[in-house]
């Protein structure tokens, strides 16, 4: 039996994982920022408010990248190159 690849617009496993990583990363960054600011406040250091947005962006980007990078592709996922030379996502289907 051969595996045929059928182009699809459905999101892939890695994309879904990265989306989840972004959601978790942004929520976790709020908690981590609160802890960091509490510790810094004990030493008399009050970071400017702009640091909040920068920290959240950096932490969310890292969490998103790690989630997408470390999630393996699905067993039925692949890519195809169409006649125009464009790479497209595809699903494997068993041909009998």
C-alpha positions as a Markdown table, in Angstrom:
| # | Residue | x | y | z |
|---|---|---|---|---|
| 1 | Unk | 0.0 | 0.0 | 0.0 |
| 2 | Unk | 1.3 | 3.4 | -0.9 |
| 3 | Unk | 0.9 | 6.6 | 1.0 |
| 4 | Unk | -0.7 | 9.4 | -1.1 |
| 5 | Unk | -0.4 | 13.0 | 0.0 |
| 6 | Unk | -3.5 | 15.2 | -0.4 |
| 7 | Unk | -3.1 | 19.0 | 0.0 |
| 8 | Unk | -5.1 | 20.5 | 2.8 |
| 9 | Unk | -5.7 | 23.8 | 4.6 |
| 10 | Unk | -6.3 | 22.1 | 8.0 |
| 11 | Unk | -3.9 | 23.3 | 10.7 |
| 12 | Unk | -1.1 | 20.9 | 11.5 |
| 13 | Unk | -0.1 | 19.5 | 14.8 |
| 14 | Unk | 2.9 | 21.8 | 15.2 |
| 15 | Unk | 0.7 | 24.9 | 14.5 |
| 16 | Unk | -1.8 | 23.8 | 17.1 |
| 17 | Unk | 0.9 | 23.2 | 19.6 |
| 18 | Unk | 2.5 | 26.6 | 18.9 |
| 19 | Unk | -0.9 | 28.3 | 19.4 |
| 20 | Unk | -1.3 | 26.6 | 22.7 |
| 21 | Unk | 2.3 | 27.6 | 23.6 |
| 22 | Unk | 1.4 | 31.2 | 23.0 |
| 23 | Unk | -1.7 | 31.0 | 25.2 |
| 24 | Unk | 0.2 | 29.3 | 28.0 |
| 25 | Unk | 3.2 | 31.6 | 27.5 |
| 26 | Unk | 1.2 | 34.8 | 27.8 |
| 27 | Unk | -0.6 | 33.6 | 30.9 |
| 28 | Unk | 2.6 | 32.3 | 32.5 |
| 29 | Unk | 4.4 | 35.5 | 31.8 |
| 30 | Unk | 1.8 | 37.4 | 33.9 |
| 31 | Unk | 2.5 | 35.2 | 36.9 |
| 32 | Unk | 6.3 | 35.3 | 36.4 |
| 33 | Unk | 6.3 | 39.0 | 36.0 |
| 34 | Unk | 4.3 | 39.4 | 39.2 |
| 35 | Unk | 6.9 | 37.2 | 41.0 |
| 36 | Unk | 9.8 | 39.1 | 39.5 |
| 37 | Unk | 8.4 | 42.5 | 40.3 |
| 38 | Unk | 7.7 | 41.3 | 43.9 |
| 39 | Unk | 11.3 | 40.2 | 44.3 |
| 40 | Unk | 12.7 | 43.4 | 42.8 |
| 41 | Unk | 10.3 | 45.6 | 45.0 |
| 42 | Unk | 11.9 | 44.0 | 48.1 |
| 43 | Unk | 15.2 | 45.4 | 46.9 |
| 44 | Unk | 13.7 | 48.8 | 46.2 |
| 45 | Unk | 13.7 | 48.4 | 42.5 |
| 46 | Unk | 10.6 | 49.3 | 40.6 |
| 47 | Unk | 10.9 | 48.6 | 36.9 |
| 48 | Unk | 9.1 | 50.9 | 34.4 |
| 49 | Unk | 5.7 | 49.8 | 33.1 |
| 50 | Unk | 7.1 | 49.3 | 29.6 |
| 51 | Unk | 9.0 | 46.4 | 30.9 |
| 52 | Unk | 5.7 | 44.5 | 31.5 |
| 53 | Unk | 4.9 | 44.5 | 27.8 |
| 54 | Unk | 8.4 | 43.6 | 26.7 |
| 55 | Unk | 8.7 | 40.7 | 29.2 |
| 56 | Unk | 5.3 | 39.3 | 28.1 |
| 57 | Unk | 6.3 | 39.6 | 24.4 |
| 58 | Unk | 9.7 | 37.9 | 24.9 |
| 59 | Unk | 8.3 | 35.1 | 27.1 |
| 60 | Unk | 5.3 | 34.4 | 24.9 |
| 61 | Unk | 7.6 | 34.3 | 21.8 |
| 62 | Unk | 9.9 | 31.8 | 23.5 |
| 63 | Unk | 7.0 | 29.6 | 24.7 |
| 64 | Unk | 5.5 | 29.6 | 21.2 |
| 65 | Unk | 8.7 | 28.7 | 19.5 |
| 66 | Unk | 9.5 | 25.9 | 21.9 |
| 67 | Unk | 6.1 | 24.4 | 21.7 |
| 68 | Unk | 6.2 | 24.4 | 17.9 |
| 69 | Unk | 9.8 | 23.1 | 17.7 |
| 70 | Unk | 9.5 | 20.2 | 20.1 |
| 71 | Unk | 6.1 | 19.0 | 18.9 |
| 72 | Unk | 6.6 | 16.2 | 16.3 |
| 73 | Unk | 4.6 | 16.3 | 13.1 |
| 74 | Unk | 1.5 | 14.1 | 13.1 |
| 75 | Unk | 1.9 | 10.6 | 11.7 |
| 76 | Unk | -0.5 | 11.5 | 8.8 |
| 77 | Unk | 1.1 | 14.9 | 8.0 |
| 78 | Unk | 3.5 | 15.8 | 5.2 |
| 79 | Unk | 4.1 | 18.4 | 2.5 |
| 80 | Unk | 3.7 | 18.5 | -1.2 |
| 81 | Unk | 5.0 | 20.8 | -3.9 |
| 82 | Unk | 2.4 | 21.9 | -6.4 |
| 83 | Unk | 2.9 | 22.5 | -10.1 |
| 84 | Unk | 3.8 | 26.2 | -9.4 |
| 85 | Unk | 6.6 | 25.1 | -7.1 |
| 86 | Unk | 4.7 | 26.2 | -3.9 |
| 87 | Unk | 5.1 | 24.0 | -0.8 |
| 88 | Unk | 1.7 | 23.1 | 0.7 |
| 89 | Unk | 0.6 | 21.1 | 3.8 |
| 90 | Unk | -0.8 | 17.7 | 3.1 |
| 91 | Unk | -2.3 | 14.7 | 4.8 |
| 92 | Unk | -1.3 | 11.1 | 4.0 |
| 93 | Unk | -4.0 | 8.8 | 3.0 |
| 94 | Unk | -3.6 | 5.1 | 2.4 |
| 95 | Unk | -4.5 | 4.0 | -1.1 |
| 96 | Unk | -5.5 | 0.4 | -1.3 |
